[in-house]
Amino acid sequence: MIFSSGWLKKNFQGRLHHLMCATVLFSALCTGANAQTPAPAAATGTSQSGSPAPASAPAPAATAAAPAATAQAAPAAAPDATSPPPAPVCHSSPGETGRILVIGDSQAQGLAGGLRWLYRTNRNMRVLDHSKISTGLVSVSFYNWPDEVHKLAATEHADVAVVMFGANDRPPVRVHGAVDPAQLANFTKIYSARVRDIMTTLKNAHIPVIWVGHPMVRDEEFSADMAILNTIFQDQATRNGAQFVPLWTAFSDNGHFSAYGEGVDGSKVRLRADDGVHLTPSGYQKAAKILEPLIACYQPDAAQKSKPATPSAPAPSSATQ
């Protein structure tokens, strides 16, 4: 059978057209089927059969790193440790002189100097400075503060104790710069026990405790570490009947470190030392001034001075009956 070339060309083009149409139709059907296929149930939801869906696999490393990034962030202020404590019930010194026992590290030593300045003209107040530089509560091998406080409580017979630690107590809780929750929990347990020991020892010796928080420092990570300590100080003070006095806000500028600030006379002065951690003499004077209303409760005759004046009895009427 003989076919002309024209017929063959026309017949081939027709078959090719039908084949292309079939291909397009098949592709459309497949696409529609895929679009109607339901998505898998979420890992935290319930499967279509009504049974709980299996737990999902652990998140990738990028997600797991989120807590570490959160832990690294330096707080703008110490947690709930920026407000002054409520006024205490005054208990005046039984003697003629109020005795202030100062305990702690180099920050406490500077604070003792500020307190001496504060009471420089008051012969009824005496500062007993038992601070010791290069010490703290993280390590007790060099200087065991809980043991020393037991001795001081038995021998000094102070009317109030002012305590300040932190400069040498950076918590060893960081792994590659991020706070490790397990190490933080272990540190908090050990450090809290030492803080509690000091507070209860003084309390049992009938010495009220004013525990001074550490101020913000220049280095952000160091500040975050001091915020950890302040949280412990405040918690233990609440639990053990001590007064926690924060310095965080008083020595910062709108939540940021500043070497300068308002001094006791209202003028702008340098409050922070060159290391960005300690205070200057003006700074310690300001800190002492913050403590003054609390310490005033333990001065001689403080209880009597704090009582409201008794109103005088009305004069008898002069009218005749």
C-alpha positions as CSV (number, residue, x, y, z in Angstrom):
1,M,0.0,0.0,0.0
2,I,1.4,3.3,-1.0
3,F,1.0,6.4,1.1
4,S,1.7,9.9,-0.1
5,S,4.2,12.0,1.9
6,G,1.5,14.6,2.5
7,W,-0.8,12.0,4.2
8,L,2.1,10.7,6.4
9,K,3.0,14.1,7.5
10,K,-0.6,15.0,8.4
11,N,-1.2,11.7,10.2
12,F,2.0,12.0,12.2
13,Q,1.2,15.6,13.4
14,G,-2.3,14.4,14.5
15,R,-1.0,11.6,16.6
16,L,1.6,13.9,18.2
17,H,-1.1,16.3,19.1
18,H,-3.2,13.6,20.8
19,L,-0.1,12.4,22.7
20,M,0.7,15.9,24.0
21,C,-2.9,16.3,25.2
22,A,-2.9,13.0,27.0
23,T,0.4,14.0,28.8
24,V,-1.1,17.4,29.9
25,L,-4.2,15.7,31.2
26,F,-2.3,13.0,33.1
27,S,-0.1,15.7,34.8
28,A,-3.2,17.7,35.8
29,L,-4.8,14.7,37.4
30,C,-1.6,13.9,39.4
31,T,-1.3,17.5,40.6
32,G,-4.9,17.5,41.8
33,A,-4.5,14.3,43.6
34,N,-1.4,15.6,45.5
35,A,-3.2,18.8,46.4
36,Q,-6.1,16.8,48.0
37,T,-3.7,14.5,50.0
38,P,-4.1,15.6,53.7
39,A,-1.0,16.9,55.5
40,P,0.4,14.8,58.3
41,A,-1.0,15.5,61.8
42,A,1.1,17.9,63.9
43,A,3.4,16.2,66.4
44,T,1.7,17.7,69.3
45,G,-1.8,17.1,68.1
46,T,-4.1,14.1,67.6
47,S,-4.0,11.7,64.6
48,Q,-7.1,11.3,62.4
49,S,-7.9,8.0,64.0
50,G,-8.4,9.8,67.4
51,S,-5.3,8.4,69.0
52,P,-2.5,10.6,70.3
53,A,0.1,11.4,67.7
54,P,3.7,10.2,68.4
55,A,6.1,12.8,69.9
56,S,8.3,14.6,67.4
57,A,12.0,14.1,67.2
58,P,14.3,16.5,69.0
59,A,14.6,20.0,67.5
60,P,17.7,20.7,65.5
61,A,20.7,22.4,67.0
62,A,19.5,25.9,66.1
63,T,16.4,25.4,68.2
64,A,18.3,23.8,71.1
65,A,20.7,26.7,71.3
66,A,17.8,29.1,72.1
67,P,18.0,28.7,75.9
68,A,21.7,29.4,75.8
69,A,21.1,32.6,74.0
70,T,18.4,33.6,76.5
71,A,20.8,32.8,79.4
72,Q,23.5,35.1,77.9
73,A,21.3,38.2,77.8
74,A,22.4,40.6,80.6
75,P,19.4,41.9,82.6
76,A,18.6,45.6,82.6
77,A,18.1,45.4,86.3
78,A,18.4,42.9,89.1
79,P,15.2,40.7,89.3
80,D,12.8,42.4,91.7
81,A,15.7,43.9,93.6
82,T,15.5,47.6,92.8
83,S,12.9,48.8,95.3
84,P,13.9,49.9,98.9
85,P,12.9,47.5,101.6
86,P,10.0,48.4,103.9
87,A,10.8,50.4,107.0
88,P,11.7,48.0,109.9
89,V,10.3,48.0,113.4
90,C,12.9,50.0,115.4
91,H,14.8,48.4,118.2
92,S,17.1,50.9,119.9
93,S,20.5,50.1,121.2
94,P,20.4,49.2,124.9
95,G,23.7,51.1,125.5
96,E,24.8,54.6,124.9
97,T,26.5,53.7,121.6
98,G,25.0,52.0,118.5
99,R,27.5,49.4,117.2
100,I,27.4,48.6,113.4
101,L,29.2,45.4,112.5
102,V,30.4,45.4,108.9
103,I,31.0,42.0,107.3
104,G,32.1,41.2,103.7
105,D,34.7,41.7,101.0
106,S,36.4,44.8,99.6
107,Q,33.0,46.3,98.8
108,A,32.1,46.0,102.4
109,Q,35.4,47.6,103.4
110,G,34.6,50.6,101.2
111,L,31.0,50.7,102.7
112,A,32.5,50.8,106.2
113,G,34.4,53.9,105.1
114,G,31.2,55.4,103.9
115,L,29.5,54.6,107.2
116,R,32.4,56.2,109.2
117,W,32.0,59.3,107.1
118,L,28.2,59.3,107.7
119,Y,28.6,59.1,111.5
120,R,31.8,61.2,111.7
121,T,30.0,63.7,114.0
122,N,27.8,61.3,115.8
123,R,29.6,60.0,118.9
124,N,26.7,57.6,119.6
125,M,27.4,55.4,116.6
126,R,30.5,53.1,116.2
127,V,31.5,51.2,113.0
128,L,33.1,47.8,113.7
129,D,34.8,47.0,110.4
130,H,35.5,43.3,110.1
131,S,35.6,43.2,106.3
132,K,38.4,41.4,104.5
133,I,39.5,42.0,100.9
134,S,39.9,39.2,98.4
135,T,37.4,37.1,100.2
136,G,33.9,35.8,99.4
137,L,31.4,33.0,99.8
138,V,32.2,31.0,96.7
139,S,35.4,29.7,98.2
140,V,35.9,29.1,101.9
141,S,39.4,27.6,101.7
142,F,41.1,31.0,102.0
143,Y,38.7,32.6,104.5
144,N,35.7,30.7,105.9
145,W,33.2,33.5,106.4
146,P,30.4,31.3,108.0
147,D,32.9,30.2,110.7
148,E,34.2,33.7,111.2
149,V,30.7,35.1,111.6
150,H,30.0,32.6,114.4
151,K,33.0,34.0,116.3
152,L,32.0,37.7,115.6
153,A,28.4,37.1,116.7
154,A,29.7,35.8,120.0
155,T,32.2,38.5,120.7
156,E,31.1,41.8,119.1
157,H,27.6,42.2,120.6
158,A,26.6,44.5,117.7
159,D,23.3,46.3,117.4
160,V,23.1,45.7,113.7
161,A,25.1,43.9,111.0
162,V,25.7,45.4,107.5
163,V,26.8,42.6,105.1
164,M,28.0,43.0,101.5
165,F,29.5,40.4,99.2
166,G,29.8,39.7,95.4
167,A,32.9,41.3,93.9
168,N,34.9,38.0,94.3
169,D,31.9,35.7,93.9
170,R,31.2,35.4,90.2
171,P,29.2,32.2,89.8
172,P,31.1,29.4,88.0
173,V,28.0,28.5,86.0
174,R,28.9,29.3,82.4
175,V,29.8,27.0,79.5
176,H,31.1,28.8,76.5
177,G,29.7,32.0,77.8
178,A,26.2,30.7,78.4
179,V,24.6,29.9,81.8
180,D,24.2,26.1,82.2
181,P,21.0,25.4,84.1
182,A,22.3,22.4,86.0
183,Q,25.4,24.2,87.2
184,L,23.3,27.2,88.2
185,A,21.0,25.0,90.2
186,N,24.0,23.4,92.0
187,F,25.7,26.8,92.6
188,T,22.5,28.3,94.0
189,K,22.0,25.5,96.4
190,I,25.6,25.8,97.8
191,Y,25.8,29.5,97.8
192,S,22.3,30.0,99.4
193,A,23.3,27.7,102.2
194,R,26.3,29.9,103.1
195,V,24.3,33.1,102.9
196,R,21.6,31.4,105.1
197,D,24.3,30.3,107.6
198,I,25.5,33.9,108.1
199,M,22.0,35.3,108.4
200,T,20.8,32.7,110.9
201,T,24.0,33.0,113.0
202,L,23.5,36.7,113.4
203,K,19.8,36.4,113.9
204,N,20.3,33.8,116.7
205,A,22.7,36.3,118.3
206,H,19.9,38.9,118.2
207,I,21.8,41.0,115.7
208,P,19.5,42.3,112.9
209,V,21.0,41.9,109.4
210,I,21.0,44.5,106.6
211,W,22.3,42.7,103.5
212,V,23.4,45.0,100.7
213,G,23.0,44.0,97.1
214,H,25.8,44.4,94.6
215,P,25.4,47.3,92.1
216,M,25.5,46.9,88.3
217,V,29.0,46.8,86.9
218,R,30.5,47.9,83.6
219,D,30.8,44.5,82.0
220,E,27.5,43.1,80.9
221,E,28.2,39.4,81.6
222,F,29.7,40.4,85.0
223,S,26.5,42.3,85.7
224,A,24.4,39.3,84.8
225,D,26.4,37.3,87.3
226,M,25.8,39.9,90.0
227,A,22.1,39.8,89.3
228,I,22.2,36.0,90.0
229,L,23.8,36.8,93.4
230,N,21.3,39.5,94.2
231,T,18.5,37.1,93.5
232,I,20.0,34.7,96.1
233,F,20.6,37.5,98.6
234,Q,17.0,38.7,98.3
235,D,15.5,35.3,98.5
236,Q,17.5,34.3,101.6
237,A,16.8,37.6,103.3
238,T,13.0,37.1,102.8
239,R,13.3,33.6,104.2
240,N,15.5,34.4,107.2
241,G,14.2,37.7,108.4
242,A,17.0,39.9,107.1
243,Q,16.6,43.2,105.1
244,F,17.8,43.2,101.6
245,V,18.9,46.7,100.3
246,P,19.4,46.9,96.5
247,L,21.9,49.3,95.0
248,W,21.2,48.4,91.4
249,T,19.0,51.4,90.4
250,A,20.9,53.9,92.6
251,F,24.1,53.2,90.7
252,S,22.8,53.0,87.1
253,D,21.5,55.4,84.6
254,N,18.2,54.2,83.2
255,G,19.2,50.6,83.4
256,H,22.7,51.2,82.0
257,F,26.1,51.4,83.7
258,S,27.4,54.9,84.4
259,A,30.5,56.0,86.2
260,Y,28.9,59.2,87.2
261,G,25.8,60.0,89.1
262,E,24.2,62.1,91.8
263,G,26.2,62.4,95.0
264,V,25.0,62.9,98.5
265,D,25.0,66.7,98.0
266,G,22.9,66.5,94.8
267,S,25.8,67.3,92.5
268,K,27.0,65.0,89.7
269,V,30.1,63.2,90.8
270,R,32.1,60.1,89.9
271,L,30.6,57.1,91.8
272,R,32.5,54.2,90.2
273,A,36.2,53.2,90.4
274,D,38.3,52.7,87.3
275,D,37.7,48.9,87.4
276,G,34.0,49.4,86.7
277,V,33.1,47.2,89.7
278,H,34.0,49.0,93.0
279,L,32.7,52.4,94.1
280,T,34.7,55.6,94.7
281,P,34.7,57.2,98.2
282,S,31.8,59.4,97.0
283,G,30.0,56.2,95.8
284,Y,30.4,54.5,99.2
285,Q,29.2,57.6,100.9
286,K,26.1,57.5,98.8
287,A,25.6,53.8,99.6
288,A,25.9,54.6,103.3
289,K,23.4,57.4,103.0
290,I,20.9,54.9,101.5
291,L,21.3,52.7,104.6
292,E,21.0,55.6,107.0
293,P,17.2,55.3,107.5
294,L,17.5,51.6,108.3
295,I,20.5,51.9,110.6
296,A,18.7,54.8,112.4
297,C,16.4,52.2,113.9
298,Y,19.3,50.7,115.9
299,Q,20.7,53.9,117.4
300,P,20.4,54.6,121.1
301,D,16.8,55.7,121.9
302,A,15.7,55.0,118.3
303,A,12.6,53.2,119.4
304,Q,11.5,56.1,121.5
305,K,12.3,58.6,118.7
306,S,10.3,56.6,116.2
307,K,7.1,56.7,118.2
308,P,4.5,59.2,117.2
309,A,4.1,62.1,119.6
310,T,1.3,61.5,122.1
311,P,-1.3,64.2,121.7
312,S,-1.7,66.4,124.8
313,A,-4.9,66.3,126.7
314,P,-7.3,69.1,126.0
315,A,-7.2,71.9,128.5
316,P,-10.2,72.0,130.9
317,S,-13.0,74.3,129.8
318,S,-13.0,77.6,131.6
319,A,-16.7,78.1,131.0
320,T,-18.8,78.4,134.2
321,Q,-21.4,75.8,134.9
